[in-house]
Amino acid sequence: MTKNATINYKNELGPSTCDYEKRVKSSNIGRKIFFKRDLTRFVKWPKYIRIQRQRRIFCQKLKIPPAIFQFTRTLDKNMTNQLFQLLSGYKKTGILKNNTSLKKI
């Protein structure tokens, strides 16, 4: 085919609306078909999610001793009041009160 023949052929199709021609996908050698990728790493996450992820990594890197780590999950004021009310029923009685109660039995 000569150059003129290809130009005439394109002119017969009419003016194209786009500048690029669509390529046909083929899986021949050298034409790799890409799979859809997981792009969650590149998402801009909300600030609270970023902070909790950074905190987790930070705590792992620090290797906090267990005696200190137990205070990372403390109770709020309302829950502590309920806990102390519950535990007040299990308080130890004094030695004298204990002796008098045993003598009554």
C-alpha angles and dihedrals in degrees: 000000000000128000091256092055092054092048091050090049092054091047091053090059091056130234113325119232095217132046095227128064119225114249120217113240111239131171096216120137110296095016104099119190107219121222123227109272130221104247098178091113090063097050117111100240123205116270097250091055092049091049095050091048091049091048092053092051091045092053091048092052094048094051093211115209114250094243090063097033092064089071094059091082104046127161124254122244096265094052093046091054091051091047094051091048090052094047094046088076090060096051118135113253120227121268093250094049090047092052093049092049091050092050091054091057 
